[in-house]
Amino acid sequence: MTRISSSDHIMILLRQKLERAAELKKGQKAKAVGGTARDDPSNIQRIRALAQIDTLSDEDVERSMIQGLLVEELGEALVNDPKFQQLVSRITDMLTHDEAGKALLAAARDELKD
C-alpha cells in the first residue's frame, strides 16, 4: 500500500480543482502549454531544496509548492507570465485563508523540510 504524504495530498487536491475548472470552461479538456513537468522528479526536488533554506519564509515555501504544481500541470513556459504569477498568488491566498487549506499547506511544508 502506498502512503500519501501531506504534500502529495495538496498536489492531488489542487490538480483535481484545476482539472474541474478546465472541464467547466466551455466543456473542454485541460491542455498543457509548453510541455509538462509531470514526469520530471526534479520539480519536487527543487521545492524540497527550497523548503530546506532557513531564510525563506513559510509563505515562500507554500507559494513554491503551489507554483510547482501549476508548472507541472500547465508547463514551464508560463512561469514568467505575469498572469501565471497572479494565478499562483490567488490560489495561495485562497488556501491560506481557509482553515483546512492552511493546515494542509503547513503539513506539506513541514514534511518537505524533514
N, C-alpha and C positions, 0 to 999 in steps of 0.2 A: 504494500500500500504506500502511495506517495504522500509525503507530508507537504501541505500547502502552507507556506510561511505568510506572515502578515504582508510583506511586500508583494508577494505573489497575489494575495487576496485583493489588494488595492489595484494592482495592474489588471486583474481579471474584471473587477467592477468597472474600472474606467474603460476598459476595452469593450465591455458589454454596452455601456452608455454610448460610446462612440458608434458602435455598430447599429444600435437602435436609432440614433439620431440620423445616421446616414440613410437608413432604410426609410425613415419617415420623410426625408427630404425628397419629395416627388417620386417616392416609391422606388428609388434607385438603390443599388448596392454600393457600398463604400468602395472607392477606388484609391489605390496607393499612388502617390505622386512622388516621382524621383526615386523610386525603389524603396524597399523597406529594409529595416534592420532587424526584423523578427528573428532571423536565423543567426544573427551576429551576437555571440555571447559577450563581445566587448562592450556592448551597450550597458548591461547590468554591471559589468566590471568597472566601467567608468563611474557609474553612480556610486558603487560601493567604495571606490577610491575617494570620491568627493566626500562621502559620509565620514571617512576616517580623518579628514582635515579638521583639526580642532578650532581653527579660526573661522570656519564657516558657521553661520547661524543655523538653527534648526529649520527656519523658514527657507533658507537657501537650499538645504538638502531636500526638503519636501518639494520645492519647486523643481529641482533637478530630477526627482523621481517622476513627477508628472510630465515634465518635458521629455524625459526618456521614453515614457510610454507613447506619447504623441509622435515622437520621432519614429518609434517602432511601427506605429500604425500608418503614418502619413508620409514617411520618407524624410531623409536628411536634407533634401533640397529646400525645405520650408523653414529651417531653423533660423535663418537670418531675416525672414519676412516679419515686419512689424505686426501684422495681423496674427501671425502664428504666436508671437510672444504675448499679444493681448489675450489670445485664447488660453495660453498657459496660465496667465495671471488670473483670468476669470475662474478657471477650474480650481486653481489653488485657493482663491478666495472662497469659493463655494464650499470646498471641503473643509477649510479651516474654520468656517463659521457654522458648520454642522457638527454637533457633538460626536456622532458616530464617525463621521469623516475625519474629524480631528483625532479621535482615538486610533483609527486605522492608520493614519499617517504617522502618528507618533510611534506606534508599534512597528511599522515598517522601517521607519528611520532608525529606531533603536536596534532593530535586527541587522540593518545594514552596517551599523557601527561596530557590531560584535564580530 
